[in-house]
Amino acid sequence: MVRIAGVDLPEAKISWIGLTKIFGIGRSQSKVILLQAKVDPQKRIKDLTDEEVSRIQKTIEGSKKVEGDLKQEIRDSIGRHKRIGSYRGKRHAMNLPVRGQRTRTNARTKRGKRVTIGALKKEAFAKMEQTKKTTETKS
């Protein structure tokens, strides 16, 4: 099993696709990394030698922030925006889209499940009516 940057890579995948399992490395970046490390991008991960794996690791460590370091940098950046009270920080704090997307419709992924305000389901309405009747008869 090949482990690079703290991530176990799927052995059956082609190496340039398998590298995308590392947070911070996409398809185009993985091809660049493999070319810098002088490794064939079409080679399967299970067929990589120890020397090739170490060259890939050195290339990643030397050129990119990945996994924990990158996540920490993103978290710090969002915290800084919140601290200084910027528009982006306020949007992050309110759990709303940050990059100018509309929220009147859509934005369900960021805002969560739709919540209906003011309307009651039949069961809830019947239960509310029942409690009103019981409180009126007691008084």
N, C-alpha and C positions, 0 to 999 in steps of 0.2 A: 504494500500500500504506500503510495507516494503522498508525502505530507509537505506542503509548502505554505509558509506564512501562517502556520497553525491550522490549516484546513486540509482535510483528507480529500484528495482529488479522485473522481470516479475513474477507475482503471480502464473501462471499456471505451471511453470517449477519446476522440482525437485531441491532441495536446492543446491546440489553440482554442478549442471549445471548452475543454476541461479547466483551463486557467480562469475562465470567466466565473467559476464558482467562488473565487476569491473576491471579497468585497472590495470594490475600487478598481477592478480590472474588467474591462469590457472586451468585445470581440476585436476591435481594431487595435486596442492597446496590447492585447495578448499576442497578436501577430508581430507587433513591433518588439515586444520583449523576447519572443522566440528568435527573431532575426538577430537581435543584439547578442543573444546567448549562443548563436550559431547552432540552433536545433531545428530540425525539419518540422514545420507546423503540422504536416499530415501524419506524423508518427503518433501511434497510440500511446497513452500514458503508461500502460503496463510494459511497453517496449522500451521506455527511456532507461538509459544507464544511470548509475549513481553519479557519474561525472556530469552528465547532461542536467540532471536534477539540481546538482550543486551550482552549475552555471546559471540556471534559471533563477534559483534562490538569490544568488549574488546580484543578478541583474535587477530583480524586483526590489531587493533591499537598497540598492544604490540609486534607483531612479524614482520610485513611487512610494507614497504613503498608502498602506493598505490595512484592512481589517481594523484592529483596535485603535491604532494611531489615527486613522482617517475618521473613524466614528467619534473619537474624542475631539478632534478638530471641529467636526460638524456640530457636536453638542456645545462646544465652547463658543462657536460663532453664533448659534441661536441664542445662547445665554447672554452674550454681549449685546445682541440686538434687543433683547428683553430689558436688560439693565439700563441701556441708554434711552429706552422709550421710543425707539423708532417705529415707523408704521409697520415694518415687517415684524418687529418684535411683538407689537400689540396683536397682530394677526396670528402669530404663533401662539401667544398666550390665550387667545380666544378660541383656538383650534379651528381657524378658518383658513381658506386658501390664501397663500401669501403672494403669488405672482400675478395678480390682476384678474383672475378668473371670476366669472359671474357667480353669484350665490342665490339669486332669485330662483333660478331653476338649476338643477344639477348640483354639483359639489357634495353629493351624498357620501362619497368615499371619505372625505375629510370630516364632514359634520355628523355622520352617523345615520342611524335609522330615523326615518321620518316620524315626527311626533305631532299628532293632531291636537290642537288646542281648542277647547270650547265644545267639541263634539263628543258625545258619549256613545258607547256601544249599547246595543239593546239590553244586554245583561246588566251592565253597570247602571243604566237608566232605571231598569226595573228594581234593582237593589236600592238605589237612591230613593225611589218612590216608596218602597216598602219601609225604609227607615223613617221617612217623613210621616207615614201613617201611624207607625208605632209610637213615635214621639208625640204626635197630636193626641192620641188616645190616652196616653199616660198623663198628659197635662190637664 
